[in-house]
Structures are given as C-alpha cells and as structure tokens.
C-alpha cells in the first residue's frame, strides 16, 4: 500500500475518535413525541401537531406516521430528527407513499417531501403530549403494510 493511501486511510479511521470529544458526533436521545408543522399550500393553513412515535395523524389527505424521534442533549448543538412516513390517502395504494426518511429540524430543506398541495417538516421532539393535543389529536391506527 503506498504512503498516500495509508495516510488517507489512517485519517478516515481516526476522524471519529478525534471528533468525539468536540461534539461533532453528539449523542441523540430518543423521545416519545415528534412536533411537526404542516402547510396546506392552497389555503395557506399552517398547523403545528404533536405525533406520538409509532402512531399516525391526518392532515388533509395525508397520513403522517412518526417511527422515531431523536433530540440532541441540551449541552450540544440544538438538533431534532424524526423518521417519518407520509402517505397521500387519495392516491392509488401503490402510489400512496410520498415520503419515507429522516427530517431534521435544523435543516428542513435537506430532506423534504415533494407534494403539490402540502409541506411537512420537523420542529422538535419531546417526551409527552401537551394537554391541548391530548384532547384534539386525530390519531390513526398504524398501517400494517409498510
């Protein structure tokens, strides 16, 4: 192995070890509720909703399911990320899934759902529902087929 390849390999292998103390690879803690915001582009209605992990809510024709929500520790750089599956229930079953992936609160444009009528993004993660959402949230059964 030539010297340049060996130096590159050592740098790549040692980078996580060197950055671990700087917070570059900060630990994310799991939380039970994702705070999302949704926009109806036709009516300009913006709605903030709290979605318990493992459950789904409705927004217009969308079914929004959160499978995981992680948030950085308070002493680290602020960040929240939610693994979200979004389906448009008005479409044919094989075309319903509009988005499946991680949405990051600090970079909403990094991983977005492309939909002509709706936009959804992550705001935060927390441990429990607020009193207001416990009474008014429209929970759906989690779809069996993923």
One Martini backbone bead per residue (centre of mass of N, CA, C, O) as a GRO file, in nm:
protein
  146
    1UNK     BB    1   0.096   0.037   0.025
    2UNK     BB    2   0.086   0.347  -0.016
    3UNK     BB    3   0.133   0.638   0.163
    4UNK     BB    4  -0.126   0.791   0.080
    5UNK     BB    5  -0.333   0.571   0.148
    6UNK     BB    6  -0.249   0.534   0.444
    7UNK     BB    7  -0.309   0.825   0.538
    8UNK     BB    8  -0.605   0.831   0.458
    9UNK     BB    9  -0.698   0.589   0.626
   10UNK     BB   10  -0.611   0.703   0.905
   11UNK     BB   11  -0.794   0.953   0.894
   12UNK     BB   12  -1.069   0.808   0.868
   13UNK     BB   13  -1.041   0.630   1.126
   14UNK     BB   14  -0.967   0.882   1.336
   15UNK     BB   15  -1.195   1.099   1.319
   16UNK     BB   16  -1.408   1.002   1.531
   17UNK     BB   17  -1.211   1.016   1.771
   18UNK     BB   18  -1.137   1.321   1.750
   19UNK     BB   19  -1.453   1.428   1.747
   20UNK     BB   20  -1.590   1.320   2.010
   21UNK     BB   21  -1.499   1.565   2.207
   22UNK     BB   22  -1.644   1.810   2.021
   23UNK     BB   23  -1.953   1.720   1.918
   24UNK     BB   24  -1.976   1.612   1.618
   25UNK     BB   25  -2.091   1.324   1.764
   26UNK     BB   26  -2.358   1.357   1.897
   27UNK     BB   27  -2.590   1.253   2.106
   28UNK     BB   28  -2.901   1.097   2.068
   29UNK     BB   29  -3.227   1.119   2.206
   30UNK     BB   30  -3.505   0.961   2.279
   31UNK     BB   31  -3.851   1.021   2.190
   32UNK     BB   32  -4.223   1.016   2.200
   33UNK     BB   33  -4.246   1.309   2.045
   34UNK     BB   34  -4.344   1.483   1.757
   35UNK     BB   35  -4.289   1.805   1.617
   36UNK     BB   36  -4.498   1.933   1.369
   37UNK     BB   37  -4.527   2.097   1.044
   38UNK     BB   38  -4.802   2.217   0.836
   39UNK     BB   39  -4.883   2.288   0.485
   40UNK     BB   40  -5.137   2.448   0.303
   41UNK     BB   41  -5.100   2.586  -0.012
   42UNK     BB   42  -5.397   2.676  -0.075
   43UNK     BB   43  -5.485   2.807   0.226
   44UNK     BB   44  -5.236   2.873   0.426
   45UNK     BB   45  -5.231   2.645   0.637
   46UNK     BB   46  -5.094   2.623   0.964
   47UNK     BB   47  -4.979   2.325   1.146
   48UNK     BB   48  -4.937   2.211   1.469
   49UNK     BB   49  -4.805   1.884   1.567
   50UNK     BB   50  -4.845   1.593   1.775
   51UNK     BB   51  -4.654   1.282   1.740
   52UNK     BB   52  -4.654   0.976   1.827
   53UNK     BB   53  -4.466   0.720   1.843
   54UNK     BB   54  -4.627   0.484   1.621
   55UNK     BB   55  -4.810   0.703   1.497
   56UNK     BB   56  -5.092   0.873   1.339
   57UNK     BB   57  -5.190   1.149   1.129
   58UNK     BB   58  -5.403   1.397   0.998
   59UNK     BB   59  -5.357   1.598   0.683
   60UNK     BB   60  -5.586   1.597   0.505
   61UNK     BB   61  -5.469   1.345   0.280
   62UNK     BB   62  -5.268   1.286   0.505
   63UNK     BB   63  -5.045   1.040   0.644
   64UNK     BB   64  -4.864   1.075   0.957
   65UNK     BB   65  -4.573   0.889   1.047
   66UNK     BB   66  -4.391   0.813   1.345
   67UNK     BB   67  -4.096   0.608   1.432
   68UNK     BB   68  -3.891   0.847   1.521
   69UNK     BB   69  -3.726   1.049   1.794
   70UNK     BB   70  -3.453   1.285   1.805
   71UNK     BB   71  -3.239   1.452   2.056
   72UNK     BB   72  -3.029   1.662   2.168
   73UNK     BB   73  -2.853   1.765   2.402
   74UNK     BB   74  -2.846   2.065   2.569
   75UNK     BB   75  -2.516   2.096   2.535
   76UNK     BB   76  -2.571   2.077   2.245
   77UNK     BB   77  -2.649   2.114   1.944
   78UNK     BB   78  -2.933   2.189   1.805
   79UNK     BB   79  -3.141   1.887   1.754
   80UNK     BB   80  -3.387   1.728   1.535
   81UNK     BB   81  -3.523   1.393   1.457
   82UNK     BB   82  -3.749   1.233   1.216
   83UNK     BB   83  -3.908   0.938   1.133
   84UNK     BB   84  -4.100   0.954   0.829
   85UNK     BB   85  -4.433   0.868   0.709
   86UNK     BB   86  -4.593   0.963   0.397
   87UNK     BB   87  -4.937   0.965   0.295
   88UNK     BB   88  -5.168   0.959   0.018
   89UNK     BB   89  -5.505   0.859   0.038
   90UNK     BB   90  -5.602   0.946  -0.270
   91UNK     BB   91  -5.431   0.735  -0.378
   92UNK     BB   92  -5.304   0.477  -0.490
   93UNK     BB   93  -5.155   0.230  -0.313
   94UNK     BB   94  -4.874   0.236  -0.491
   95UNK     BB   95  -4.873   0.585  -0.453
   96UNK     BB   96  -4.891   0.691  -0.148
   97UNK     BB   97  -4.598   0.725  -0.100
   98UNK     BB   98  -4.415   1.037  -0.041
   99UNK     BB   99  -4.252   0.962   0.234
  100UNK     BB  100  -3.921   0.832   0.359
  101UNK     BB  101  -3.759   0.963   0.650
  102UNK     BB  102  -3.545   1.203   0.755
  103UNK     BB  103  -3.614   1.487   0.964
  104UNK     BB  104  -3.471   1.814   1.011
  105UNK     BB  105  -3.486   2.099   1.199
  106UNK     BB  106  -3.215   2.256   1.099
  107UNK     BB  107  -3.283   2.109   0.789
  108UNK     BB  108  -3.558   2.112   0.599
  109UNK     BB  109  -3.418   2.094   0.298
  110UNK     BB  110  -3.267   1.814   0.305
  111UNK     BB  111  -3.559   1.653   0.376
  112UNK     BB  112  -3.822   1.639   0.153
  113UNK     BB  113  -4.150   1.681   0.059
  114UNK     BB  114  -4.304   1.627  -0.256
  115UNK     BB  115  -4.590   1.842  -0.289
  116UNK     BB  116  -4.848   2.031  -0.429
  117UNK     BB  117  -5.010   2.096  -0.134
  118UNK     BB  118  -4.789   1.989   0.077
  119UNK     BB  119  -4.608   2.055   0.389
  120UNK     BB  120  -4.343   1.895   0.591
  121UNK     BB  121  -4.197   1.940   0.927
  122UNK     BB  122  -3.956   1.954   1.174
  123UNK     BB  123  -3.915   2.090   1.513
  124UNK     BB  124  -3.942   1.853   1.743
  125UNK     BB  125  -3.879   1.686   2.060
  126UNK     BB  126  -4.064   1.488   2.302
  127UNK     BB  127  -4.216   1.308   2.572
  128UNK     BB  128  -4.500   1.465   2.570
  129UNK     BB  129  -4.809   1.560   2.559
  130UNK     BB  130  -5.011   1.802   2.543
  131UNK     BB  131  -5.317   1.882   2.653
  132UNK     BB  132  -5.435   1.980   2.381
  133UNK     BB  133  -5.354   1.717   2.209
  134UNK     BB  134  -5.498   1.500   2.375
  135UNK     BB  135  -5.786   1.609   2.280
  136UNK     BB  136  -5.729   1.686   1.941
  137UNK     BB  137  -5.611   1.440   1.826
  138UNK     BB  138  -5.587   1.243   1.512
  139UNK     BB  139  -5.570   0.920   1.539
  140UNK     BB  140  -5.424   0.642   1.390
  141UNK     BB  141  -5.368   0.360   1.264
  142UNK     BB  142  -5.114   0.163   1.203
  143UNK     BB  143  -4.994   0.049   0.933
  144UNK     BB  144  -4.909  -0.271   0.842
  145UNK     BB  145  -4.810  -0.173   0.569
  146UNK     BB  146  -4.477  -0.053   0.450
   0.00000   0.00000   0.00000
